[in-house]
């Protein structure tokens, strides 16, 4: 579907994290920025204040790598699903939408949905950031620096602890040990440079075969 740049000189472009589904930023595209985005598979925008094209990350190195691009029904808005290289906000925050405004809760909508449905994707993002920024006293950074053998050893240890807790029918201990195991598995994926969505694809393929 083509965009209506003739009647809408600029189209709204929304960048969403491909894995966590978090909204990262909103900017604008003209026809040239749109085409450059398609050609380069990196997000290009048009700056209204500077009246010029700009490549997201051209100065900071925090590029937005485009995985999918969708156009809305009115052909005047674009949704980019991206894998970011570093923070998306110029403030250094992961997303531009970090200032929460209090909203009066009139019903239990939030209680009806699973708030932690993307917890592994969010964890993958945090692990990715720590692998790049390497903050001091970070257990994640230390694990990655120690290498695959050390991470594999921790996975074996945590797997055994999960099995023991489950065999003892200790539900609380099982939950805690399972969380430890999942965390170390996620670090293992990062060390092997395997995106989490590849695991989801494999699980999806297996469900179709059942």
N, C-alpha and C positions, 0 to 999 in steps of 0.2 A: 504494500500500500504506500503510495507517494504522499508526501506531506504538502500541505497547502501553504507554501511559502509566499505565493503571490498575494493572497489576501491577508496572510498573517506573516509579516516580515520576520518576526521572531517566534519561535516555538519554545514552549517550556520543556526543559529536559530534566528528568528526575533520575538520579543515580541511586540504585538500590544494590546492596551487597548480594551477590549471587547465592552465597551459602546461608547467611544468617537472615536474609530478607530485610535487614535494617536499612532505613532510608538514610543515605549518607549526605546528600546535598542536592540543591536545585539550582539550575542555571538556565541559560538560554542558548539556542542554536539558530543560526540562519542557514541558508541552503549550502553555503560553502563549508561551514562547520560540520553540518550533517554528513556531507560527502567525505570530508576528511576523516570523520569518525568511522565511516564504513570502510574506507580504504586502509586505514592504519590499525583499526581495531583498538584504538585508544580514544578516550573522550576528548573531543574538541568543543569549545563553546565560543559564544560571541559576547564580549564584554560591552555592556551598555555604557558604563562610565568611561571606558577608554576608547570606545568605538573601534574595536579591533578584535580579530580572532585570537584565541589563546588555547594552547594545549595544556590540559590539566596535568600538573607535575613538571612543566618545562623548567621551572626554577627550583622547586623543592625536591623533585624526583619522586613525588607521591602520585604516580600515574594511576589512572583508572583504566584497567584492561577490560574491554567490553566482551562479555560472553554472549548475551542476547540483546536484541533491540526490538522494541514493540512500539507501534503507533496507535493512538487512541482512535475511537470511532469518528471523532470530528476532524481528525487529521491535523490537529494543532498542538499535540502534546506527545512527548517521547518518553518511554521508560527504558532506561539502560540498566541491565543487570550486569554488575561489574565485579571483578576481583581487584581490590585496591592494593597498591604498593605503598603501605604506610597510611598515616592519618589522611582523611579526606578534607578536614576543615583546616583553614589557614591558622587557626589558634593552636593546632596540635592535637585537637580532639579527634577521635575516630569518626564521629559524625558531626555535621553542623548543628544537628538538633539535640543539643545537650542541656538546654535550658527548659526545664519542665514547668508548666503552668498548672496550678492546682485547679482541678475540675470537680465540681460537686457530683458525687456519686449518688444517683437516684435509683439505681437498681443493682443487681448482683451480676452484671454482665461479665465482669472480670473473673468472678468466681465460677462461672459456667464454662470457661475455656481453660485449656491447659497452658498456663503462663510459661512453663519451661519446655515447650515443644521444640524450641530451637537451641536448647542449652548446649548441645555438643557443637553446633555450628559457632555459637558465641565463644565457646572454649577454644575452638580451632583458631578463631580470630585473635584471641588473647595470646595464644601460644605463638602465632605468626608474628605478632608485634614484638613479643619478648625475644624471639629468635633474631630479630633485626636490630632492636634497640639495646639488647643485652644489659638490662638494668642491674645495678649492684645488688647482691644478696638475693637474687632471683633463683629459686630452686629449678625452675624451668630452664633458664639459661645454662645453669650448671649441668643439668642432665644432658642437654644438647651438646655442650662442650665435651662431656665425658664420653660421648659416642654411643654407637648402636649396642655394643656388648653390655654396657652398664644399664641402658634402658631395657634391654632384653632380660637381664638379670632381675630387674625390678618387676617386670611383668610376670616372670615365673614366681617370684615371691608373693606378689599380690594375688595371683591366681590361686596359690595354695591357701592363702588366708581366707579368700572368698569361700573356697570349698570347705575349709574347716568350720567357718562360722555357719555356713548353711547346714552342714552335717550336724552341728550342735543345735540347730533350730533357733539360733539367736538372730532374730530378724533385724534388730538395730545394728548389730555388728556386721551382719551380711550387707546391709545397705551401705554402711561406711566403707567396708572393704571393696565393695563393688564400685563405689565412686572412685576410690584410689586406683583400682584396676583400669577403669575407663579413662581416667586422666593419663595414666602412663601409656596406655594404648594410643591416645591422641598424640602424645609427644613422640611416640614411635613412628606414627604416620608422618609427622612433620620431619623427623630425621631422615625418613626414606623419601621425602618429597612426594607423598601420595595425598592428593586432595580427598577430603572426607566424602565429597559427592561421588567419588569412584566406588567407595564402599557401598553407598546407598544404591548406586546403579547395579552392583553385583547382587545385592539383596533383592532388588526389584526383579532382576532376571530370574533369581531362584524362586521367588514367589509365583512367577508366571509358569514355572515348570512344575509346581506342586500339583 
